[in-house]
Amino acid sequence: MKELRFVDVGEGITEGHVQKWLVADGSTVKEDEPILHIETDKAIVDIPTPISGQIKIMVPDDSIVHVGDIMAYIGTPEEIAGIKEGQPPAEQPKGEPIKKEELHYDTQQQKVPAAPTPARPQPALTNEVIATPNVRKLAREMGIDLTKVKGSGPNGRILESDLKPASSSEPSKEAPQQQGSQTVPKRQPAGNEERVQMSQLRKAIAKNMEVSAAIPSAAHMDILNATNLYRIVKKEKANAEKLNVKLTFLPFIIKAVVEALKEHQRFNSSYDRDRQEIILKKYYNIGLAAQAEDGLRVVVIKDADKKKILEIAKEIEELHNKVVDKSITIDDMKDSTFTITNIGSLRGGFFSVPMINPPEVAILGVHLIRDWPLITEDQVIKIGKILPFSLVFDHRVVDGADAVLFGNTLIKYLEDPEFLEML
């Protein structure tokens, strides 16, 4: 008999969300058959079984597992029959753990297949309550006896939405909390409230933002004349469309950023706090903040210095489509050295203060290109195009003067028609 545990998939991931079992409890599985969808902080991972046998599922759909947790047992019918419902894993018969290298799951293959999930046998009628830890906690806070709640989820699982009708008719039975020598009553909602469980991605974003907030950062903001950039992109769009490529301003900005990073290397680095060292990166992987339906993701253009404008434009579109259809992989989102967030795509705001994407040293926010009165060399006012930008940086690694110089270099390249035409 083998134990199927949630193994360490790398990238600092410590927990996963059991999205859906693809096989029924007690069914027979075949070697390399996908049996489970796990959502991690980064993407959805398909878990296959390395052996054939009968499966005993130990964790339900829509539950959280941590690295090392037993999710299922796979063995002969006799071995599986020895596993008892409701017993903790420590009291179950010991099986040989399935190792990470045996699983052969591919983090590059994240798209969820449309195959229907076989129906599971309905559990026998018992007094057992089926609910996630979050629902149980919420029920305690609301003073609800879950044994008296009829669940509307699969196999009678109690959902958060099932608690609202119950709470309106059932008096609170929860004892008040003790705080030191005082008795503090549990806070009751002041009005109509709703609790929303955070997704794995949202939890990852929250953790990352807490790390980012601890960075002593500062911001430099400026405006550049984007008239030439606008003209060149408009001119080249038709040629790009013939090659089935959607051309935007972003690939040009990426190339200009790479040139600025080459001249100001500390912006393409990370800070080792323990050793108090700056790690200069000799490669240029540009992260792009992409808004998805379930939260913000940072996709990465690898080796941007070695790619031409149309190559970058095509890759941006491919990564965007992956984010939209949720087929984005861990490899698509790792190893960035500098991040750009395109606030202009949302058509709002003039300046902003983006948060640094750890462990990077800086992030560039680019805003909406808009019409603006500009003074020419012969002191004539003409309407041109401007591009506001914000550079947020780690003040431990670079100073304000460095940020101004980086911004000036970026302006130099994006205002230079010869540079833009060469790209």
RODO-2510 file (C-alpha; in nm, 4 decimals, decimal comma):
residues 423
     n   res          X          Y          Z
     1     m     0,0000     0,0000     0,0000
     2     k     0,1228     0,3510    -0,0831
     3     e     0,0518     0,6824     0,0899
     4     l    -0,0213     0,9714    -0,1466
     5     r     0,1057     1,2791     0,0353
     6     f     0,1110     1,6425    -0,0718
     7     v     0,4788     1,6756    -0,1564
     8     d     0,6931     1,9862    -0,1847
     9     v     0,6499     2,1128    -0,5427
    10     g     0,9095     2,3866    -0,4957
    11     e     0,8863     2,7670    -0,5271
    12     g     0,8297     2,7957    -0,1502
    13     i     0,4809     2,6452    -0,1723
    14     t     0,3705     2,5024     0,1640
    15     e    -0,0011     2,4359     0,1142
    16     g    -0,2472     2,3513    -0,1573
    17     h    -0,6202     2,3636    -0,2222
    18     v    -0,7788     2,0316    -0,3177
    19     q    -0,9901     2,1541    -0,6077
    20     k    -1,1366     1,8298    -0,7335
    21     w    -1,0787     1,4551    -0,7160
    22     l    -1,1033     1,3087    -1,0645
    23     v    -1,1795     0,9572    -0,9361
    24     a    -1,4368     0,8200    -0,6960
    25     d    -1,3478     0,7051    -0,3465
    26     g    -1,2882     0,3287    -0,3511
    27     s    -1,2473     0,3104    -0,7281
    28     t    -0,9652     0,1355    -0,9127
    29     v    -0,6963     0,3637    -1,0568
    30     k    -0,4316     0,2914    -1,3182
    31     e    -0,0661     0,3918    -1,3146
    32     d    -0,0069     0,7520    -1,4372
    33     e    -0,3826     0,8250    -1,4361
    34     p    -0,4576     1,1853    -1,3265
    35     i    -0,6545     1,1574    -1,0033
    36     l    -0,6540     1,5044    -0,8492
    37     h    -0,6403     1,8792    -0,9242
    38     i    -0,4392     2,0745    -0,6635
    39     e    -0,4363     2,4553    -0,6722
    40     t    -0,1159     2,6049    -0,5322
    41     d    -0,0064     2,9648    -0,4876
    42     k     0,1166     2,9655    -0,8463
    43     a    -0,0970     2,7398    -1,0624
    44     i    -0,3102     2,4264    -1,0870
    45     v    -0,1159     2,0992    -1,0716
    46     d    -0,2464     1,7633    -1,1928
    47     i    -0,1482     1,4793    -0,9577
    48     p    -0,1228     1,1325    -1,1198
    49     t    -0,0925     0,7984    -0,9406
    50     p     0,2413     0,6148    -0,9823
    51     i     0,0844     0,2741    -0,9202
    52     s    -0,2336     0,0864    -1,0001
    53     g    -0,4730    -0,0198    -0,7272
    54     q    -0,7767     0,0759    -0,5250
    55     i    -0,7857     0,4300    -0,3833
    56     k    -0,9039     0,5499    -0,0448
    57     i    -0,9501     0,9284    -0,0415
    58     m    -0,8643     1,0923     0,2928
    59     v    -0,9347     1,4610     0,2200
    60     p    -1,2492     1,5972     0,0510
    61     d    -1,2806     1,8401    -0,2362
    62     d    -1,2427     2,2081    -0,1443
    63     s    -1,0056     2,1463     0,1462
    64     i    -0,6587     2,2754     0,2341
    65     v    -0,3603     2,0397     0,2616
    66     h    -0,0075     2,1140     0,3778
    67     v     0,3204     1,9596     0,2628
    68     g     0,3398     1,6104     0,4136
    69     d    -0,0360     1,5613     0,4611
    70     i    -0,1760     1,2239     0,3502
    71     m    -0,4358     1,2822     0,0769
    72     a    -0,5087     0,9185    -0,0142
    73     y    -0,3960     0,5575     0,0120
    74     i    -0,3520     0,3304    -0,2908
    75     g    -0,3288    -0,0457    -0,2508
    76     t    -0,5056    -0,3780    -0,2800
    77     p    -0,8724    -0,4070    -0,1790
    78     e    -0,7620    -0,5957     0,1348
    79     e    -0,5204    -0,3194     0,2347
    80     i    -0,7740    -0,0444     0,1668
    81     a    -1,0364    -0,2329     0,3694
    82     g    -0,8081    -0,1972     0,6737
    83     i    -0,8394     0,1828     0,6675
    84     k    -1,1089     0,3068     0,9016
    85     e    -1,3206     0,6167     0,8566
    86     g    -1,2642     0,8948     1,1058
    87     q    -0,9300     0,7654     1,2343
    88     p    -0,6355     1,0074     1,2225
    89     p    -0,3511     0,9102     0,9860
    90     a    -0,1273     0,8202     1,2827
    91     e    -0,3645     0,5342     1,3719
    92     q    -0,4036     0,4032     1,0164
    93     p    -0,2011     0,1118     0,8767
    94     k     0,1360     0,2389     0,7603
    95     g     0,2019     0,2465     0,3877
    96     e     0,5087     0,3294     0,1847
    97     p     0,5086     0,7025     0,1031
    98     i     0,4973     0,8031    -0,2614
    99     k     0,8034     1,0150    -0,3349
   100     k     0,8024     1,3341    -0,5369
   101     e     1,0170     1,1829    -0,8113
   102     e     0,7641     0,8996    -0,8528
   103     l     0,4760     1,1321    -0,9320
   104     h     0,6010     1,2683    -1,2655
   105     y     0,3506     1,5523    -1,2545
   106     d     0,4235     1,8351    -1,4903
   107     t     0,3889     2,1924    -1,3714
   108     q     0,4020     2,2942    -1,7362
   109     q     0,0696     2,1144    -1,8032
   110     q    -0,1786     2,3108    -1,5986
   111     k    -0,4920     2,3198    -1,8099
   112     v    -0,7776     2,1356    -1,6439
   113     p    -0,9258     1,8697    -1,8733
   114     a    -1,2974     1,8777    -1,9346
   115     a    -1,3493     1,5101    -1,8540
   116     p    -1,6439     1,4589    -1,6176
   117     t    -1,5735     1,3457    -1,2632
   118     p    -1,7262     1,0071    -1,1820
   119     a    -1,9991     1,0349    -0,9245
   120     r    -1,9005     0,9249    -0,5772
   121     p    -2,1142     0,6884    -0,3771
   122     q    -2,3387     0,8708    -0,1324
   123     p    -2,2332     0,8286     0,2302
   124     a    -2,4492     0,6354     0,4706
   125     l    -2,6880     0,8404     0,6811
   126     t    -2,5004     0,9281     1,0011
   127     n    -2,4660     1,2222     1,2351
   128     e    -2,1280     1,3085     1,0782
   129     v    -2,0883     1,6743     0,9862
   130     i    -1,9130     1,7432     0,6561
   131     a    -1,7706     2,0957     0,6524
   132     t    -1,4417     2,2726     0,5877
   133     p    -1,2423     2,4175     0,8802
   134     n    -1,3405     2,7709     0,7753
   135     v    -1,7106     2,6852     0,7835
   136     r    -1,6734     2,5185     1,1241
   137     k    -1,4941     2,8249     1,2609
   138     l    -1,7601     3,0583     1,1224
   139     a    -2,0349     2,8394     1,2713
   140     r    -1,8695     2,8624     1,6146
   141     e    -1,8515     3,2401     1,5852
   142     m    -2,2193     3,2555     1,4882
   143     g    -2,3228     3,0119     1,7609
   144     i    -2,4638     2,7552     1,5174
   145     d    -2,4906     2,3823     1,5877
   146     l    -2,3734     2,2225     1,2634
   147     t    -2,5520     1,8941     1,3402
   148     k    -2,8790     2,0836     1,2891
   149     v    -2,7770     2,2389     0,9554
   150     k    -2,8669     2,0723     0,6258
   151     g    -2,5758     2,1025     0,3843
   152     s    -2,6389     2,1953     0,0219
   153     g    -2,2920     2,0937    -0,1028
   154     p    -2,1728     1,7627    -0,2502
   155     n    -2,2528     1,4635    -0,0269
   156     g    -2,4337     1,6965     0,2133
   157     r    -2,1323     1,9187     0,2796
   158     i    -2,2272     2,2319     0,4724
   159     l    -2,1342     2,5488     0,2836
   160     e    -2,0934     2,8982     0,4219
   161     s    -2,4184     3,0006     0,2532
   162     d    -2,6027     2,7310     0,4539
   163     l    -2,5189     2,9070     0,7801
   164     k    -2,7121     3,2266     0,7109
   165     p    -3,0625     3,0795     0,7294
   166     a    -2,9642     2,8754     1,0336
   167     s    -2,8248     3,1757     1,2180
   168     s    -3,1498     3,3712     1,1769
   169     s    -3,3535     3,1127     1,3675
   170     e    -3,1047     2,9670     1,6134
   171     p    -2,9935     3,1541     1,9282
   172     s    -2,6209     3,1949     1,9905
   173     k    -2,4815     2,9216     2,2166
   174     e    -2,1185     3,0260     2,2107
   175     a    -1,9602     3,1060     2,5413
   176     p    -1,7968     3,4484     2,5720
   177     q    -1,4199     3,4697     2,5229
   178     q    -1,1925     3,5127     2,8203
   179     q    -0,9310     3,7868     2,7933
   180     g    -0,7135     3,8037     3,1034
   181     s    -0,9480     3,8564     3,3982
   182     q    -1,2188     4,0143     3,1814
   183     t    -1,4989     3,8440     2,9999
   184     v    -1,5238     3,9789     2,6462
   185     p    -1,8410     3,8944     2,4511
   186     k    -1,7952     3,7717     2,0956
   187     r    -1,8403     4,0521     1,8436
   188     q    -2,1673     4,0270     1,6594
   189     p    -2,2049     4,1716     1,3071
   190     a    -2,3283     4,5305     1,3187
   191     g    -2,5145     4,4880     0,9923
   192     n    -2,5330     4,2767     0,6786
   193     e    -2,1912     4,1126     0,6365
   194     e    -2,0430     3,8408     0,4216
   195     r    -1,7264     3,6385     0,4766
   196     v    -1,5317     3,5433     0,1648
   197     q    -1,2724     3,2668     0,1780
   198     m    -0,9457     3,3731     0,0176
   199     s    -0,8192     3,1681    -0,2763
   200     q    -0,4685     3,0224    -0,2741
   201     l    -0,3618     3,2966    -0,5154
   202     r    -0,5098     3,5695    -0,2970
   203     k    -0,3312     3,4244     0,0082
   204     a    -0,0035     3,4224    -0,1862
   205     i    -0,0571     3,7847    -0,2925
   206     a    -0,1292     3,8821     0,0689
   207     k     0,1901     3,7146     0,1939
   208     n     0,3952     3,8736    -0,0825
   209     m     0,2533     4,2177    -0,0077
   210     e     0,3409     4,1797     0,3615
   211     v     0,7002     4,1074     0,2598
   212     s     0,6930     4,3998     0,0156
   213     a     0,5532     4,6365     0,2798
   214     a     0,8561     4,5625     0,4995
   215     i     1,0936     4,6956     0,2299
   216     p     1,2080     5,0545     0,3019
   217     s     1,1011     5,1934    -0,0337
   218     a     1,0717     5,5317    -0,2009
   219     a     0,9284     5,6524    -0,5304
   220     h     1,0488     5,8701    -0,8186
   221     m     0,7920     6,0020    -1,0676
   222     d     0,8395     6,1766    -1,4010
   223     i     0,6860     6,2387    -1,7440
   224     l     0,8376     6,1607    -2,0825
   225     n     0,7515     6,2857    -2,4294
   226     a     0,5919     5,9814    -2,5965
   227     t     0,5114     6,1511    -2,9291
   228     n     0,7736     5,9555    -3,1261
   229     l     0,6885     5,6313    -2,9466
   230     y     0,3196     5,6780    -3,0292
   231     r     0,3963     5,7565    -3,3954
   232     i     0,6236     5,4561    -3,4455
   233     v     0,3895     5,2086    -3,2780
   234     k     0,0965     5,3379    -3,4833
   235     k     0,3041     5,3047    -3,8037
   236     e     0,4243     4,9503    -3,7284
   237     k     0,0907     4,8113    -3,6070
   238     a    -0,0334     4,7291    -3,9568
   239     n     0,2879     4,5412    -4,0440
   240     a     0,2658     4,3469    -3,7171
   241     e    -0,0963     4,2499    -3,7851
   242     k     0,0106     4,0942    -4,1157
   243     l     0,2327     3,8644    -3,9088
   244     n    -0,0576     3,7958    -3,6707
   245     v     0,1103     3,9928    -3,3901
   246     k    -0,0677     4,2498    -3,1738
   247     l     0,1753     4,5397    -3,1272
   248     t     0,1467     4,7730    -2,8262
   249     f     0,3739     5,0243    -2,6532
   250     l     0,4829     4,7689    -2,3935
   251     p     0,7506     4,5827    -2,5972
   252     f     0,9239     4,9161    -2,6697
   253     i     0,9096     5,0095    -2,3014
   254     i     1,0559     4,6687    -2,2092
   255     k     1,3494     4,7160    -2,4483
   256     a     1,4158     5,0667    -2,3129
   257     v     1,3995     4,9343    -1,9556
   258     v     1,6545     4,6636    -2,0394
   259     e     1,8944     4,9283    -2,1739
   260     a     1,8443     5,1380    -1,8597
   261     l     1,9095     4,8302    -1,6422
   262     k     2,2375     4,7675    -1,8253
   263     e     2,3507     5,1208    -1,7400
   264     h     2,2200     5,1099    -1,3810
   265     q     2,2829     4,7503    -1,2721
   266     r     2,1668     4,7814    -0,9136
   267     f     1,8082     4,8076    -1,0334
   268     n     1,8482     4,4572    -1,1805
   269     s     1,9421     4,2940    -0,8522
   270     s     1,8171     4,1536    -0,5245
   271     y     1,9188     4,2166    -0,1652
   272     d     2,0503     3,9394     0,0610
   273     r     1,9536     4,0710     0,4028
   274     d     2,1255     3,7958     0,6005
   275     r     2,4639     3,8494     0,4354
   276     q     2,4049     4,2190     0,3594
   277     e     2,5038     4,1684    -0,0029
   278     i     2,3592     4,2987    -0,3282
   279     i     2,3177     4,0238    -0,5898
   280     l     2,3600     4,1779    -0,9344
   281     k     2,1772     3,9854    -1,2069
   282     k     2,3550     3,9493    -1,5413
   283     y     2,0343     3,8400    -1,7151
   284     y     1,7211     4,0411    -1,7896
   285     n     1,3917     3,8700    -1,7104
   286     i     1,1178     4,1307    -1,7138
   287     g     0,8092     4,0600    -1,5045
   288     l     0,4738     4,1968    -1,6195
   289     a     0,1946     4,2390    -1,3677
   290     a    -0,1169     4,0834    -1,5222
   291     q    -0,4644     4,1200    -1,3739
   292     a    -0,6525     3,7902    -1,3755
   293     e    -1,0074     3,7072    -1,2751
   294     d    -0,8842     3,5601    -0,9462
   295     g    -0,6097     3,8125    -0,8697
   296     l    -0,2801     3,9605    -0,9814
   297     r    -0,0130     3,7447    -1,1424
   298     v     0,3361     3,8378    -1,2610
   299     v     0,4289     3,6706    -1,5896
   300     v     0,7891     3,6843    -1,7076
   301     i     0,9552     3,7662    -2,0406
   302     k     1,2769     3,5634    -2,0088
   303     d     1,5998     3,7018    -2,1626
   304     a     1,4238     4,0136    -2,2895
   305     d     1,7579     4,1599    -2,3985
   306     k     1,7958     3,8838    -2,6596
   307     k     1,4495     3,9201    -2,8153
   308     k     1,3202     4,1527    -3,0857
   309     i     1,0135     4,3739    -3,0478
   310     l     0,7778     4,1430    -3,2398
   311     e     0,9011     3,8394    -3,0428
   312     i     0,8271     4,0185    -2,7161
   313     a     0,4875     4,1373    -2,8430
   314     k     0,3908     3,7831    -2,9407
   315     e     0,5087     3,6429    -2,6066
   316     i     0,3128     3,9074    -2,4139
   317     e    -0,0050     3,8057    -2,5971
   318     e     0,0593     3,4338    -2,5379
   319     l     0,1172     3,4879    -2,1669
   320     h    -0,1936     3,7065    -2,1436
   321     n    -0,4037     3,4319    -2,3037
   322     k    -0,2616     3,1774    -2,0587
   323     v    -0,3616     3,3990    -1,7663
   324     v    -0,7141     3,4392    -1,9059
   325     d    -0,7737     3,0682    -1,9708
   326     k    -0,5921     2,9689    -1,6473
   327     s    -0,3305     2,7568    -1,8213
   328     i    -0,0425     2,9680    -1,6878
   329     t     0,2430     2,7617    -1,5397
   330     i     0,4880     2,8102    -1,2563
   331     d     0,7716     2,8383    -1,5077
   332     d     0,5883     3,1288    -1,6787
   333     m     0,5910     3,3238    -1,3514
   334     k     0,9333     3,2730    -1,1951
   335     d     1,2825     3,4256    -1,2010
   336     s     1,1893     3,7857    -1,2851
   337     t     1,4623     4,0434    -1,2149
   338     f     1,2607     4,3644    -1,2648
   339     t     0,8842     4,4177    -1,2923
   340     i     0,6708     4,6552    -1,4983
   341     t     0,3059     4,7187    -1,4150
   342     n     0,1006     4,8765    -1,6917
   343     i    -0,1528     5,0938    -1,5108
   344     g    -0,2280     5,2680    -1,8410
   345     s    -0,4053     4,9572    -1,9688
   346     l    -0,6800     5,0292    -1,7146
   347     r    -0,7159     5,3844    -1,8532
   348     g    -0,7003     5,5484    -1,5148
   349     g    -0,4638     5,7424    -1,2912
   350     f    -0,1792     5,9811    -1,3622
   351     f     0,0766     5,8532    -1,1106
   352     s     0,0801     5,5583    -0,8708
   353     v     0,3082     5,3930    -0,6155
   354     p     0,3281     5,0219    -0,7074
   355     m     0,4606     4,7732    -0,4527
   356     i     0,7952     4,6074    -0,5192
   357     n     0,7808     4,2425    -0,6238
   358     p     1,0180     4,0672    -0,3762
   359     p     1,3044     3,9833    -0,3998
   360     e     1,3484     4,2476    -0,6706
   361     v     1,4855     4,5946    -0,6009
   362     a     1,2455     4,8065    -0,8075
   363     i     0,9219     4,8206    -1,0029
   364     l     0,8166     5,0545    -1,2831
   365     g     0,4586     5,1717    -1,3197
   366     v     0,3685     5,3089    -1,6633
   367     h     0,0498     5,5063    -1,7097
   368     l    -0,1906     5,6128    -1,9799
   369     i    -0,0356     5,7894    -2,2791
   370     r    -0,2409     6,1039    -2,3248
   371     d    -0,2518     6,4309    -2,5197
   372     w    -0,0651     6,7171    -2,3515
   373     p     0,0618     7,0653    -2,4422
   374     l     0,4377     7,0480    -2,5072
   375     i     0,6875     7,3279    -2,5703
   376     t     0,9089     7,2691    -2,8741
   377     e     1,2725     7,3798    -2,9097
   378     d     1,1600     7,6997    -3,0845
   379     q     0,9301     7,7835    -2,7894
   380     v     0,6087     7,6893    -2,9671
   381     i     0,3354     7,5098    -2,7762
   382     k     0,2051     7,2013    -2,9563
   383     i    -0,0159     6,9142    -2,8531
   384     g     0,1900     6,5974    -2,8177
   385     k     0,1786     6,2695    -2,6279
   386     i     0,3109     6,2200    -2,2759
   387     l     0,3734     5,9059    -2,0721
   388     p     0,3806     5,9453    -1,6908
   389     f     0,5775     5,6812    -1,5001
   390     s     0,6526     5,5883    -1,1399
   391     l     0,9673     5,4101    -1,0240
   392     v     0,9478     5,2534    -0,6769
   393     f     1,2804     5,1305    -0,5394
   394     d     1,4405     4,9598    -0,2393
   395     h     1,6215     5,2404    -0,0558
   396     r     1,8634     4,9917     0,1027
   397     v     2,0129     4,9183    -0,2383
   398     v     1,9724     5,2419    -0,4369
   399     d     1,9287     5,6072    -0,3496
   400     g     1,6965     5,8745    -0,4822
   401     a     1,9686     6,0126    -0,7077
   402     d     2,0109     5,6666    -0,8645
   403     a     1,6374     5,6547    -0,9328
   404     v     1,6464     5,9953    -1,1040
   405     l     1,9370     5,8827    -1,3234
   406     f     1,7550     5,5590    -1,4113
   407     g     1,4450     5,7601    -1,5020
   408     n     1,6509     5,9989    -1,7161
   409     t     1,8046     5,7052    -1,9029
   410     l     1,4607     5,5567    -1,9644
   411     i     1,3420     5,8930    -2,0983
   412     k     1,6482     5,9187    -2,3216
   413     y     1,5694     5,5897    -2,4958
   414     l     1,1915     5,6235    -2,5219
   415     e     1,2136     5,9786    -2,6628
   416     d     1,4825     5,8865    -2,9181
   417     p     1,3265     5,8068    -3,2592
   418     e     1,6526     5,6489    -3,3832
   419     f     1,6594     5,4037    -3,0910
   420     l     1,2921     5,3196    -3,1387
   421     e     1,3267     5,2757    -3,5139
   422     m     1,6246     5,0395    -3,4667
   423     l     1,4150     4,8083    -3,2516
***
